[in-house]
Amino acid sequence: MNQAEIVNSLHDAQIRGILLTAKNSANLLVELTDHTRRSISFNDVKRLRVENFREGNTILEFSVTRGEDIDPADVAYAYDLDMVVDKFLGAELNRLRQGDWLVIKIEPSFGCFAICICKSWNVNVDFRFE
């Protein structure tokens, strides 16, 4: 599967868990609608914010942005900053855009909302979890 196919397959997938596996890395454990299980690895994580994790966490949209497409509101959310008065936000937004960082946003139908700022991501199709 290429990344576009992977992103499309995540619609209505269930987030089963989040593992902080090593310094600056994390794994999102998901179950697709066909009941196959995958691990999405976030590498060189700069910031990860997850809220509203519940028993059922259905993904509505999984999006990846970089460069000038990075939304300042997503960065403000990741750092829990006030977009209007925080001077750090503008400087950090410039660093992210120039440094080839990714902003990955997971929007829910229900449950978990997440923003991850990282250098890369990939999917492990052989990952097993119970």
C-alpha positions in Angstrom: 0.0 0.0 0.0 1.2 3.5 -0.8 0.7 6.3 1.7 -2.5 7.6 0.0 -4.1 4.2 0.2 -3.0 3.9 3.8 -4.5 7.2 4.7 -7.8 6.3 2.9 -7.9 2.9 4.8 -7.8 4.7 8.1 -11.3 6.2 7.7 -13.5 4.6 10.3 -10.6 2.6 11.8 -10.5 2.2 15.6 -7.6 3.5 17.6 -6.8 0.7 20.1 -3.8 2.2 21.8 -0.8 4.5 21.8 2.7 3.3 22.7 5.5 5.6 23.5 8.2 3.2 22.5 11.5 5.1 22.6 12.8 8.6 23.0 11.1 10.7 20.3 9.0 7.9 18.8 5.4 6.7 19.2 3.1 4.0 17.8 -0.6 4.3 17.2 -2.3 0.9 17.3 -5.3 0.8 14.9 -7.8 -1.8 13.8 -9.1 -1.2 10.2 -12.8 -1.8 9.2 -11.8 -5.2 7.8 -10.5 -6.1 11.3 -6.8 -6.1 10.3 -4.5 -4.5 12.8 -1.7 -2.1 12.0 0.8 0.0 13.9 1.5 3.6 12.7 4.9 4.7 13.7 5.7 8.3 14.2 9.5 8.9 14.1 11.6 11.8 15.5 8.5 13.1 17.3 8.8 16.8 18.4 5.4 17.1 19.9 2.4 14.7 20.5 -0.9 15.8 22.0 -3.8 13.3 22.4 -7.1 14.2 24.0 -10.4 12.5 24.7 -9.0 8.9 24.4 -12.0 6.6 25.2 -13.0 3.0 24.9 -14.1 3.7 21.3 -12.0 6.0 19.1 -13.1 6.1 15.5 -11.0 8.0 13.0 -12.9 10.3 10.7 -9.8 11.8 9.0 -6.1 11.3 9.1 -4.2 14.1 7.4 -0.5 14.9 6.9 0.7 18.4 6.1 4.2 20.0 5.6 5.8 23.2 4.6 3.6 26.1 3.9 0.5 23.9 4.2 1.0 23.6 8.0 -1.9 25.2 9.8 -0.9 27.5 12.6 -4.0 26.4 14.6 -2.7 22.8 14.5 0.7 23.9 15.9 -0.9 26.1 18.5 -3.0 23.1 19.6 0.0 20.8 19.8 1.8 23.2 22.1 -1.3 24.4 23.9 -0.6 28.0 22.9 -2.9 31.0 22.5 -2.7 31.9 18.7 -3.2 35.6 19.3 -0.7 36.5 22.0 2.0 33.8 21.9 5.2 35.0 20.3 6.7 31.5 20.3 4.1 30.3 17.8 5.3 32.3 14.9 8.9 31.4 15.4 8.0 27.7 15.8 5.8 27.7 12.8 8.7 29.0 10.7 11.1 26.4 12.1 8.6 23.6 11.3 7.9 24.9 7.7 11.6 25.3 6.9 12.8 22.1 8.7 10.7 19.7 6.7 8.6 18.7 9.7 5.2 16.9 9.3 2.0 17.8 11.1 -0.2 14.7 11.4 -3.8 15.4 12.5 -6.2 12.6 13.5 -9.8 13.9 13.7 -12.4 11.6 15.3 -15.9 10.6 14.5 -15.9 9.7 18.2 -13.2 9.9 20.9 -9.5 10.5 20.4 -8.2 13.8 18.7 -4.5 13.9 18.1 -1.8 16.1 16.6 1.7 14.8 16.1 4.7 16.9 14.9 7.3 14.5 13.6 9.9 14.0 10.8 8.4 10.8 9.3 5.7 8.1 9.7 5.2 4.6 8.4 2.9 1.7 8.8 3.9 -1.7 10.1 1.6 -4.3 8.6 3.1 -7.2 10.6 2.5 -5.6 14.0 0.4 -7.8 16.4 -1.4 -6.7 19.5 -4.2 -8.1 21.5 
